[in-house]
């Protein structure tokens, strides 16, 4: 949420006309200011913060987090990180993502959310790469602020994770044709009876409309329209109503 105007618009459409109920904001992006202004009009959703360290400008003073940014103050992209030989070992990852720098930037993003929205986020969430120092920083911030960490909530309630179980829904595709060929709605529909047997299901997607700004920021672009198709599917919305499925937010578990 707040990544680009198109992504923001697609997410809001998923809330207004679909079953999307939780979304995490990228507070470091210019669009976040506009996105934050639209939050009060959507009380049915829980707005959290996605801690982003791989796309766009940093929130902290870049001089204080030199390991996380390039010479322009933008985060070092994930594809560069994962091709760095250091990424393959815990010691190397700690060198790439120094604990104090990560904690500084995570806290700055949290504070930016509070500044933009006027209250605490509904939950804390990860984005893309998850080095050890990053996970530690989020858990420390969760303990300090009392804002739940999404991973811990899902583990505590043994939520069935579609993003983990469905290879078709999770494998990252960089080819445009392959992204458009994805069919998360079809997977959901084919597995709906199995999903209905679960107490809790979490379905993590990158919903959004596609705009030109998105192509400059990430390779995960065109498939967002397929994820939007899923969360606004009328047959799934009807199925949700017919089977008394509750659409819940992280607020319901705190």
N, C-alpha and C positions, 0 to 999 in steps of 0.2 A: 504494500500500500504506500503510495507516494513515490514510487519508483519513477514513473513518467505519467503524463496526463492520460495517455491511453490505458495504461495499466490501472491507474486509479479509477477511471471511468468503468472499466470492465469489472473491477472488484465491487464497486458500488452497485452495478447492475446485478451482480451475483447475489448481493445482499437483498436488494429490493425485489428481485424477480426470481430468486432461486433459494437454495438451501445453504449458502455460505453464511457462516455465523462468527467466524474468528479471522482476523487478518492482522498481520504485523507490519508496522510502518518502517520504511527506510528514512530515518530522520535526517540523513546526511544529504539527501537529494534536494535540489531547488523546488521540486514539485511538492515536497512535504508541507510547505507553508499553506498552499492551497488545499491539500488533502486534509490537513488538520482542521481547517475551517468547516469541513463538511461532516465531521464526526458527530456533532450534536444532533444532526438530523437523522441519525441511524442508531437509535438506542437499542435495537434488537440485536446488534452485533457487539462483539468484544474486540476492542482495538488494542493490540499489544505493540511491542517493538521487536523487530527483527534486527539483530546485531550484525551489521554488514561491514566486513573488512576486505571486500574484494572488488567493489565497484563504486566509482564516483569519488568525490572529494571527502577528505577526512573532516571530523568535527573538531578535534583537538588542534592545538598549534602543531603543525607538521614537524617543527624542529624538535618537539618533545617525543615524537613517535617515529624516528627515522627508519626503523626496521619495517614499518608497515606501509610506507608510502614511497612514491617515486619523487623525482625532482620537482614535479608540479604540485605535489601535495595530494595526489590521487592514490587510492589504494592500489597495491600491486595485484593484478588480475589472477584469478584462481588457476587459469591454465599455465601461467608462468610459475606459480607456486608449486603446482604438482609436478612440473618438469624439472624442478630444482632437486638435485640428488639428496639434499638435506631432508626433503619431505619424507623420505623413506624410513627415517629413524626418529625415535622420540627425542633424542638429544638434538638432532638436526632441526626438528620442528620447534623446539624450545629456543634455538638460536634464531630461527626465522620469525618467531612470534614471542619475543621476550615478555615475560609475565607482567612486569610493571608497565610496559607500553600498552599491552593489551588491556589491562585493567583501567588504565587512564582513558583509553578511547571508548571502552564499553561504558564507563561511568559518564563520559561526555555525551554519548548518544542517549543514555537514559535521561540525563538532565535536559537535553534538547527536547525530548518528547514532552517532559513536564512543562517546559517553557512554551512549546507550541500548543499543547492541548489544554494545559491548565490543571492537570491531575496526573496521577500515576498511570502507567500503562496497565492494561488488564492482565497481561502476562508477558513473560520474557521468552524469546525464541531464537533459535540459531538460524544461520543462513550459510549455505555452501560448505566450505571447509570447517572442520571442527578440531583443531589442534588442542592438545591437553590444556594449555594455558588459557585458551578461549573458554573452554567448558568450565574450568575452575573459576574464572572471572565472573561468569554468569551466575554460577551457583552461589558465590560469595555475595554478589549483589542481591540475589533473591533472598538470601538469609537476612541481609541488612535491611532491605526495604519491605519485606513481607509480600512482594509480588511473586506469584508462582512461576516456576520454570516449567515450560510446557512438557519437556521430556520427562521430568519427574512426575508430573500429574498423570501422564499417559501410562507410565510404568506402575504407579501406585494403583491405578484402576484397571490394569491389565487390558488396556484398549487394543482392539484389533486394528493394526495399522495397514491400511490399503497401500500406502507408499512403500511399505516394507514387503508386503506379500505379493504385490502385483508387479511382475517384471515389466509388463507392458506399460505400467504407469510410472515406473521409476527410472528405467534405463535412460541415460542422458543421450540425446541424439543431437548432433551438430549439423547434419545434412538437412536442408530445408524440406525436401520432399519427405524424408523420414519423419520429421516433426509433424508435418501435416497428416501423415499416414497413421499417426497414433489415434487410438479410439478408446479413451478412458470411459466415455459414457457406455460404450458397448461392453467393456469389461465389467463395469458396475452392474449393468442390467443382466448380464449372463450369470453373475454371481450374487444376485440380490437375495436369493433364498438362504444362501450360506451367511451372508452379512446379517440377515434378520435373526440368525441364531446367536449373534454376539450381544453381550451386554452393552459394550461401548465400541464404537467404530470411529477412527480418526482417518479422514481422507484429505491428505495434504496435496495441494495443487498450486500451480502458478497461474492463477486466473487473471485475465486481462485482455484488453483490446491492444492491437499492435499499432505503434506509431513509429515514425522515423527515429526518434530519440532512442528507442529501445535497441535498435540495431547497433548503435554506437556504444552501448553499455554492456551488452551480454549476448552470448550465443544462444541462450534459451529464449527464443523470441516467438516464432510462429506457432509453436505448440500451445501457447497460452490461449489461443482461440479455441482449441480443443478442450482445454480444461474449463473454459468459460461455458462451452457447450454442455459439459457434464453438469456443472452446478446450476444451470438454468434449464435443464431438461424437464419438459412438462410431464413426460411419462414417469420420470423418477419422482417429481414433486407429487404427482397423483398417488404413486405407490407409497410415498412417505405418509400421506394423509390416510390412505386406506389401511395402513398397518400400524397406525398410532405411533410412528417413530418420533421421538422427541429430538428436536434440534437444540443442542446445548452449547453453551459457551464455557470458557474457563472459569467464569464467575460462578458457575453452578457447582464447581468442585472445591471451592475455597470456604 
